[in-house]
């Protein structure tokens, strides 16, 4: 008798829903970053990465 309880079926459904939400969120975040970088002037992107390197202590010169 291997019946699955309703609570275990519900946990599997929630897990699938949570995974779908995570994938959708990651895709939207990636699209937003891609669009922001794609339409920004080159100087803005360079200055942002340069400032990030300096703030994290990474030598860039």
PDB file with one MODEL, atoms N, CA, C and O in Angstrom:
MODEL        1
ATOM      1  N   UNK A   1       0.814  -1.180   0.000  1.00  0.00           N
ATOM      2  CA  UNK A   1       0.000   0.000   0.000  1.00  0.00           C
ATOM      3  C   UNK A   1       0.858   1.244   0.000  1.00  0.00           C
ATOM      4  O   UNK A   1       1.240   1.733   1.063  1.00  0.00           O
ATOM      5  N   UNK A   2       1.153   1.737  -1.115  1.00  0.00           N
ATOM      6  CA  UNK A   2       1.995   2.927  -1.166  1.00  0.00           C
ATOM      7  C   UNK A   2       1.170   4.130  -1.610  1.00  0.00           C
ATOM      8  O   UNK A   2       1.280   4.597  -2.743  1.00  0.00           O
ATOM      9  N   UNK A   3       0.364   4.605  -0.714  1.00  0.00           N
ATOM     10  CA  UNK A   3      -0.416   5.808  -1.004  1.00  0.00           C
ATOM     11  C   UNK A   3       0.375   7.025  -0.554  1.00  0.00           C
ATOM     12  O   UNK A   3       1.007   7.018   0.503  1.00  0.00           O
ATOM     13  N   UNK A   4       0.331   8.043  -1.352  1.00  0.00           N
ATOM     14  CA  UNK A   4       0.979   9.284  -0.940  1.00  0.00           C
ATOM     15  C   UNK A   4      -0.053  10.156  -0.253  1.00  0.00           C
ATOM     16  O   UNK A   4      -1.195  10.276  -0.697  1.00  0.00           O
ATOM     17  N   UNK A   5       0.368  10.742   0.812  1.00  0.00           N
ATOM     18  CA  UNK A   5      -0.556  11.584   1.556  1.00  0.00           C
ATOM     19  C   UNK A   5      -0.751  12.907   0.835  1.00  0.00           C
ATOM     20  O   UNK A   5       0.121  13.327   0.074  1.00  0.00           O
ATOM     21  N   UNK A   6      -1.869  13.566   1.057  1.00  0.00           N
ATOM     22  CA  UNK A   6      -2.108  14.858   0.400  1.00  0.00           C
ATOM     23  C   UNK A   6      -1.045  15.897   0.739  1.00  0.00           C
ATOM     24  O   UNK A   6      -0.733  16.757  -0.085  1.00  0.00           O
ATOM     25  N   UNK A   7      -0.489  15.823   1.944  1.00  0.00           N
ATOM     26  CA  UNK A   7       0.524  16.823   2.312  1.00  0.00           C
ATOM     27  C   UNK A   7       1.806  16.648   1.513  1.00  0.00           C
ATOM     28  O   UNK A   7       2.451  17.645   1.188  1.00  0.00           O
ATOM     29  N   UNK A   8       2.203  15.417   1.182  1.00  0.00           N
ATOM     30  CA  UNK A   8       3.417  15.226   0.392  1.00  0.00           C
ATOM     31  C   UNK A   8       3.197  15.641  -1.059  1.00  0.00           C
ATOM     32  O   UNK A   8       4.116  16.148  -1.702  1.00  0.00           O
ATOM     33  N   UNK A   9       1.999  15.434  -1.577  1.00  0.00           N
ATOM     34  CA  UNK A   9       1.700  15.889  -2.931  1.00  0.00           C
ATOM     35  C   UNK A   9       1.703  17.408  -2.983  1.00  0.00           C
ATOM     36  O   UNK A   9       2.180  17.994  -3.955  1.00  0.00           O
ATOM     37  N   UNK A  10       1.178  18.049  -1.953  1.00  0.00           N
ATOM     38  CA  UNK A  10       1.146  19.500  -1.901  1.00  0.00           C
ATOM     39  C   UNK A  10       2.559  20.067  -1.821  1.00  0.00           C
ATOM     40  O   UNK A  10       2.845  21.088  -2.446  1.00  0.00           O
ATOM     41  N   UNK A  11       3.444  19.427  -1.067  1.00  0.00           N
ATOM     42  CA  UNK A  11       4.830  19.887  -0.960  1.00  0.00           C
ATOM     43  C   UNK A  11       5.526  19.816  -2.313  1.00  0.00           C
ATOM     44  O   UNK A  11       6.311  20.705  -2.642  1.00  0.00           O
ATOM     45  N   UNK A  12       5.263  18.797  -3.093  1.00  0.00           N
ATOM     46  CA  UNK A  12       5.869  18.674  -4.413  1.00  0.00           C
ATOM     47  C   UNK A  12       5.351  19.773  -5.342  1.00  0.00           C
ATOM     48  O   UNK A  12       6.107  20.313  -6.150  1.00  0.00           O
ATOM     49  N   UNK A  13       4.084  20.096  -5.229  1.00  0.00           N
ATOM     50  CA  UNK A  13       3.504  21.149  -6.060  1.00  0.00           C
ATOM     51  C   UNK A  13       4.079  22.501  -5.681  1.00  0.00           C
ATOM     52  O   UNK A  13       4.396  23.303  -6.560  1.00  0.00           O
ATOM     53  N   UNK A  14       4.216  22.766  -4.411  1.00  0.00           N
ATOM     54  CA  UNK A  14       4.788  24.033  -3.962  1.00  0.00           C
ATOM     55  C   UNK A  14       6.229  24.140  -4.435  1.00  0.00           C
ATOM     56  O   UNK A  14       6.674  25.212  -4.846  1.00  0.00           O
ATOM     57  N   UNK A  15       6.946  23.052  -4.379  1.00  0.00           N
ATOM     58  CA  UNK A  15       8.330  23.056  -4.826  1.00  0.00           C
ATOM     59  C   UNK A  15       8.418  23.392  -6.314  1.00  0.00           C
ATOM     60  O   UNK A  15       9.285  24.164  -6.724  1.00  0.00           O
ATOM     61  N   UNK A  16       7.542  22.826  -7.111  1.00  0.00           N
ATOM     62  CA  UNK A  16       7.539  23.109  -8.548  1.00  0.00           C
ATOM     63  C   UNK A  16       7.144  24.561  -8.800  1.00  0.00           C
ATOM     64  O   UNK A  16       7.709  25.214  -9.678  1.00  0.00           O
ATOM     65  N   UNK A  17       6.182  25.068  -8.041  1.00  0.00           N
ATOM     66  CA  UNK A  17       5.770  26.462  -8.191  1.00  0.00           C
ATOM     67  C   UNK A  17       6.898  27.402  -7.779  1.00  0.00           C
ATOM     68  O   UNK A  17       7.131  28.419  -8.431  1.00  0.00           O
ATOM     69  N   UNK A  18       7.595  27.066  -6.702  1.00  0.00           N
ATOM     70  CA  UNK A  18       8.707  27.901  -6.243  1.00  0.00           C
ATOM     71  C   UNK A  18       9.836  27.900  -7.275  1.00  0.00           C
ATOM     72  O   UNK A  18      10.455  28.934  -7.524  1.00  0.00           O
ATOM     73  N   UNK A  19      10.096  26.751  -7.865  1.00  0.00           N
ATOM     74  CA  UNK A  19      11.144  26.670  -8.875  1.00  0.00           C
ATOM     75  C   UNK A  19      10.779  27.492 -10.107  1.00  0.00           C
ATOM     76  O   UNK A  19      11.631  28.170 -10.681  1.00  0.00           O
ATOM     77  N   UNK A  20       9.525  27.430 -10.506  1.00  0.00           N
ATOM     78  CA  UNK A  20       9.072  28.218 -11.650  1.00  0.00           C
ATOM     79  C   UNK A  20       9.222  29.709 -11.380  1.00  0.00           C
ATOM     80  O   UNK A  20       9.633  30.469 -12.256  1.00  0.00           O
ATOM     81  N   UNK A  21       8.884  30.121 -10.158  1.00  0.00           N
ATOM     82  CA  UNK A  21       9.009  31.535  -9.795  1.00  0.00           C
ATOM     83  C   UNK A  21      10.470  31.972  -9.797  1.00  0.00           C
ATOM     84  O   UNK A  21      10.787  33.085 -10.217  1.00  0.00           O
ATOM     85  N   UNK A  22      11.357  31.102  -9.332  1.00  0.00           N
ATOM     86  CA  UNK A  22      12.785  31.427  -9.321  1.00  0.00           C
ATOM     87  C   UNK A  22      13.329  31.550 -10.737  1.00  0.00           C
ATOM     88  O   UNK A  22      14.097  32.466 -11.028  1.00  0.00           O
ATOM     89  N   UNK A  23      12.945  30.653 -11.602  1.00  0.00           N
ATOM     90  CA  UNK A  23      13.405  30.696 -12.996  1.00  0.00           C
ATOM     91  C   UNK A  23      12.886  31.954 -13.676  1.00  0.00           C
ATOM     92  O   UNK A  23      13.628  32.621 -14.397  1.00  0.00           O
ATOM     93  N   UNK A  24      11.623  32.279 -13.454  1.00  0.00           N
ATOM     94  CA  UNK A  24      11.046  33.481 -14.048  1.00  0.00           C
ATOM     95  C   UNK A  24      11.735  34.733 -13.502  1.00  0.00           C
ATOM     96  O   UNK A  24      12.039  35.652 -14.262  1.00  0.00           O
ATOM     97  N   UNK A  25      11.983  34.774 -12.193  1.00  0.00           N
ATOM     98  CA  UNK A  25      12.661  35.924 -11.596  1.00  0.00           C
ATOM     99  C   UNK A  25      14.071  36.100 -12.143  1.00  0.00           C
ATOM    100  O   UNK A  25      14.489  37.220 -12.441  1.00  0.00           O
ATOM    101  N   UNK A  26      14.800  35.005 -12.277  1.00  0.00           N
ATOM    102  CA  UNK A  26      16.160  35.076 -12.816  1.00  0.00           C
ATOM    103  C   UNK A  26      16.153  35.536 -14.275  1.00  0.00           C
ATOM    104  O   UNK A  26      17.015  36.311 -14.690  1.00  0.00           O
ATOM    105  N   UNK A  27      15.192  35.062 -15.038  1.00  0.00           N
ATOM    106  CA  UNK A  27      15.102  35.468 -16.440  1.00  0.00           C
ATOM    107  C   UNK A  27      14.774  36.958 -16.560  1.00  0.00           C
ATOM    108  O   UNK A  27      15.353  37.656 -17.392  1.00  0.00           O
ATOM    109  N   UNK A  28      13.855  37.439 -15.737  1.00  0.00           N
ATOM    110  CA  UNK A  28      13.511  38.860 -15.767  1.00  0.00           C
ATOM    111  C   UNK A  28      14.679  39.729 -15.320  1.00  0.00           C
ATOM    112  O   UNK A  28      14.941  40.773 -15.917  1.00  0.00           O
ATOM    113  N   UNK A  29      15.380  39.307 -14.276  1.00  0.00           N
ATOM    114  CA  UNK A  29      16.543  40.055 -13.819  1.00  0.00           C
ATOM    115  C   UNK A  29      17.615  40.098 -14.909  1.00  0.00           C
ATOM    116  O   UNK A  29      18.189  41.154 -15.174  1.00  0.00           O
ATOM    117  N   UNK A  30      17.879  38.973 -15.528  1.00  0.00           N
ATOM    118  CA  UNK A  30      18.861  38.929 -16.615  1.00  0.00           C
ATOM    119  C   UNK A  30      18.470  39.813 -17.780  1.00  0.00           C
ATOM    120  O   UNK A  30      19.314  40.492 -18.364  1.00  0.00           O
ATOM    121  N   UNK A  31      17.193  39.806 -18.119  1.00  0.00           N
ATOM    122  CA  UNK A  31      16.718  40.654 -19.213  1.00  0.00           C
ATOM    123  C   UNK A  31      16.854  42.128 -18.869  1.00  0.00           C
ATOM    124  O   UNK A  31      17.228  42.933 -19.722  1.00  0.00           O
ATOM    125  N   UNK A  32      16.553  42.490 -17.623  1.00  0.00           N
ATOM    126  CA  UNK A  32      16.692  43.887 -17.213  1.00  0.00           C
ATOM    127  C   UNK A  32      18.151  44.331 -17.257  1.00  0.00           C
ATOM    128  O   UNK A  32      18.448  45.434 -17.716  1.00  0.00           O
ATOM    129  N   UNK A  33      19.058  43.486 -16.786  1.00  0.00           N
ATOM    130  CA  UNK A  33      20.480  43.828 -16.816  1.00  0.00           C
ATOM    131  C   UNK A  33      20.956  43.945 -18.253  1.00  0.00           C
ATOM    132  O   UNK A  33      21.679  44.882 -18.594  1.00  0.00           O
ATOM    133  N   UNK A  34      20.561  43.014 -19.086  1.00  0.00           N
ATOM    134  CA  UNK A  34      20.961  43.048 -20.496  1.00  0.00           C
ATOM    135  C   UNK A  34      20.459  44.308 -21.191  1.00  0.00           C
ATOM    136  O   UNK A  34      21.198  44.933 -21.952  1.00  0.00           O
ATOM    137  N   UNK A  35      19.226  44.681 -20.940  1.00  0.00           N
ATOM    138  CA  UNK A  35      18.664  45.879 -21.560  1.00  0.00           C
ATOM    139  C   UNK A  35      19.339  47.136 -21.019  1.00  0.00           C
ATOM    140  O   UNK A  35      19.606  48.067 -21.779  1.00  0.00           O
ATOM    141  N   UNK A  36      19.618  47.177 -19.719  1.00  0.00           N
ATOM    142  CA  UNK A  36      20.263  48.354 -19.129  1.00  0.00           C
ATOM    143  C   UNK A  36      21.663  48.532 -19.686  1.00  0.00           C
ATOM    144  O   UNK A  36      22.061  49.650 -20.014  1.00  0.00           O
ATOM    145  N   UNK A  37      22.407  47.456 -19.797  1.00  0.00           N
ATOM    146  CA  UNK A  37      23.770  47.537 -20.327  1.00  0.00           C
ATOM    147  C   UNK A  37      23.740  47.791 -21.831  1.00  0.00           C
ATOM    148  O   UNK A  37      24.580  48.524 -22.354  1.00  0.00           O
ATOM    149  N   UNK A  38      22.798  47.203 -22.513  1.00  0.00           N
ATOM    150  CA  UNK A  38      22.720  47.350 -23.960  1.00  0.00           C
ATOM    151  C   UNK A  38      22.403  48.759 -24.427  1.00  0.00           C
ATOM    152  O   UNK A  38      22.873  49.181 -25.483  1.00  0.00           O
ATOM    153  N   UNK A  39      21.613  49.492 -23.656  1.00  0.00           N
ATOM    154  CA  UNK A  39      21.218  50.829 -24.062  1.00  0.00           C
ATOM    155  C   UNK A  39      21.981  51.939 -23.352  1.00  0.00           C
ATOM    156  O   UNK A  39      21.773  53.113 -23.660  1.00  0.00           O
ATOM    157  N   UNK A  40      22.853  51.605 -22.416  1.00  0.00           N
ATOM    158  CA  UNK A  40      23.623  52.617 -21.696  1.00  0.00           C
ATOM    159  C   UNK A  40      24.832  53.033 -22.533  1.00  0.00           C
ATOM    160  O   UNK A  40      25.387  52.217 -23.270  1.00  0.00           O
ATOM    161  N   UNK A  41      25.239  54.291 -22.424  1.00  0.00           N
ATOM    162  CA  UNK A  41      26.458  54.720 -23.111  1.00  0.00           C
ATOM    163  C   UNK A  41      27.680  53.980 -22.552  1.00  0.00           C
ATOM    164  O   UNK A  41      27.695  53.579 -21.388  1.00  0.00           O
ATOM    165  N   UNK A  42      28.689  53.807 -23.387  1.00  0.00           N
ATOM    166  CA  UNK A  42      29.882  53.047 -23.003  1.00  0.00           C
ATOM    167  C   UNK A  42      30.557  53.660 -21.779  1.00  0.00           C
ATOM    168  O   UNK A  42      31.052  52.927 -20.922  1.00  0.00           O
ATOM    169  N   UNK A  43      30.587  54.972 -21.681  1.00  0.00           N
ATOM    170  CA  UNK A  43      31.252  55.630 -20.561  1.00  0.00           C
ATOM    171  C   UNK A  43      30.575  55.288 -19.236  1.00  0.00           C
ATOM    172  O   UNK A  43      31.246  55.124 -18.218  1.00  0.00           O
ATOM    173  N   UNK A  44      29.266  55.182 -19.250  1.00  0.00           N
ATOM    174  CA  UNK A  44      28.523  54.867 -18.027  1.00  0.00           C
ATOM    175  C   UNK A  44      28.866  53.466 -17.547  1.00  0.00           C
ATOM    176  O   UNK A  44      29.087  53.253 -16.355  1.00  0.00           O
ATOM    177  N   UNK A  45      28.911  52.516 -18.462  1.00  0.00           N
ATOM    178  CA  UNK A  45      29.242  51.136 -18.100  1.00  0.00           C
ATOM    179  C   UNK A  45      30.675  51.058 -17.589  1.00  0.00           C
ATOM    180  O   UNK A  45      30.933  50.400 -16.582  1.00  0.00           O
ATOM    181  N   UNK A  46      31.602  51.712 -18.261  1.00  0.00           N
ATOM    182  CA  UNK A  46      32.997  51.698 -17.833  1.00  0.00           C
ATOM    183  C   UNK A  46      33.140  52.300 -16.442  1.00  0.00           C
ATOM    184  O   UNK A  46      33.810  51.722 -15.586  1.00  0.00           O
ATOM    185  N   UNK A  47      32.525  53.441 -16.206  1.00  0.00           N
ATOM    186  CA  UNK A  47      32.641  54.091 -14.901  1.00  0.00           C
ATOM    187  C   UNK A  47      32.010  53.253 -13.801  1.00  0.00           C
ATOM    188  O   UNK A  47      32.534  53.208 -12.688  1.00  0.00           O
ATOM    189  N   UNK A  48      30.908  52.594 -14.086  1.00  0.00           N
ATOM    190  CA  UNK A  48      30.257  51.753 -13.076  1.00  0.00           C
ATOM    191  C   UNK A  48      31.131  50.566 -12.711  1.00  0.00           C
ATOM    192  O   UNK A  48      31.281  50.250 -11.531  1.00  0.00           O
ATOM    193  N   UNK A  49      31.711  49.902 -13.708  1.00  0.00           N
ATOM    194  CA  UNK A  49      32.571  48.758 -13.394  1.00  0.00           C
ATOM    195  C   UNK A  49      33.859  49.215 -12.721  1.00  0.00           C
ATOM    196  O   UNK A  49      34.367  48.534 -11.830  1.00  0.00           O
ATOM    197  N   UNK A  50      34.385  50.347 -13.134  1.00  0.00           N
ATOM    198  CA  UNK A  50      35.600  50.883 -12.541  1.00  0.00           C
ATOM    199  C   UNK A  50      35.373  51.205 -11.059  1.00  0.00           C
ATOM    200  O   UNK A  50      36.192  50.846 -10.214  1.00  0.00           O
ATOM    201  N   UNK A  51      34.268  51.876 -10.748  1.00  0.00           N
ATOM    202  CA  UNK A  51      33.958  52.212  -9.364  1.00  0.00           C
ATOM    203  C   UNK A  51      33.707  50.962  -8.528  1.00  0.00           C
ATOM    204  O   UNK A  51      34.079  50.913  -7.356  1.00  0.00           O
ATOM    205  N   UNK A  52      33.084  49.959  -9.123  1.00  0.00           N
ATOM    206  CA  UNK A  52      32.838  48.707  -8.410  1.00  0.00           C
ATOM    207  C   UNK A  52      34.153  48.014  -8.088  1.00  0.00           C
ATOM    208  O   UNK A  52      34.318  47.475  -6.994  1.00  0.00           O
ATOM    209  N   UNK A  53      35.075  48.023  -9.018  1.00  0.00           N
ATOM    210  CA  UNK A  53      36.390  47.416  -8.762  1.00  0.00           C
ATOM    211  C   UNK A  53      37.106  48.124  -7.619  1.00  0.00           C
ATOM    212  O   UNK A  53      37.678  47.477  -6.741  1.00  0.00           O
ATOM    213  N   UNK A  54      37.072  49.447  -7.631  1.00  0.00           N
ATOM    214  CA  UNK A  54      37.739  50.190  -6.565  1.00  0.00           C
ATOM    215  C   UNK A  54      37.062  49.962  -5.215  1.00  0.00           C
ATOM    216  O   UNK A  54      37.748  49.822  -4.202  1.00  0.00           O
ATOM    217  N   UNK A  55      35.743  49.921  -5.184  1.00  0.00           N
ATOM    218  CA  UNK A  55      35.038  49.747  -3.912  1.00  0.00           C
ATOM    219  C   UNK A  55      35.252  48.355  -3.329  1.00  0.00           C
ATOM    220  O   UNK A  55      35.183  48.187  -2.111  1.00  0.00           O
ATOM    221  N   UNK A  56      35.512  47.348  -4.173  1.00  0.00           N
ATOM    222  CA  UNK A  56      35.754  46.009  -3.660  1.00  0.00           C
ATOM    223  C   UNK A  56      37.233  45.734  -3.399  1.00  0.00           C
ATOM    224  O   UNK A  56      37.598  44.651  -2.944  1.00  0.00           O
ATOM    225  N   UNK A  57      38.081  46.722  -3.691  1.00  0.00           N
ATOM    226  CA  UNK A  57      39.509  46.561  -3.423  1.00  0.00           C
ATOM    227  C   UNK A  57      40.259  45.833  -4.518  1.00  0.00           C
ATOM    228  O   UNK A  57      41.416  45.459  -4.324  1.00  0.00           O
ATOM    229  N   UNK A  58      39.640  45.625  -5.650  1.00  0.00           N
ATOM    230  CA  UNK A  58      40.275  44.927  -6.756  1.00  0.00           C
ATOM    231  C   UNK A  58      41.125  45.926  -7.554  1.00  0.00           C
ATOM    232  O   UNK A  58      40.604  46.942  -8.013  1.00  0.00           O
ATOM    233  N   UNK A  59      42.415  45.655  -7.723  1.00  0.00           N
ATOM    234  CA  UNK A  59      43.248  46.608  -8.474  1.00  0.00           C
ATOM    235  C   UNK A  59      42.912  46.563  -9.950  1.00  0.00           C
ATOM    236  O   UNK A  59      42.776  45.488 -10.534  1.00  0.00           O
ATOM    237  N   UNK A  60      42.782  47.716 -10.543  1.00  0.00           N
ATOM    238  CA  UNK A  60      42.434  47.735 -11.968  1.00  0.00           C
ATOM    239  C   UNK A  60      43.401  48.589 -12.780  1.00  0.00           C
ATOM    240  O   UNK A  60      43.215  48.739 -13.988  1.00  0.00           O
ATOM    241  N   UNK A  61      44.420  49.146 -12.154  1.00  0.00           N
ATOM    242  CA  UNK A  61      45.404  49.936 -12.898  1.00  0.00           C
ATOM    243  C   UNK A  61      46.770  49.317 -12.728  1.00  0.00           C
ATOM    244  O   UNK A  61      47.750  49.825 -13.273  1.00  0.00           O
TER     245      UNK A  61
ENDMDL
END
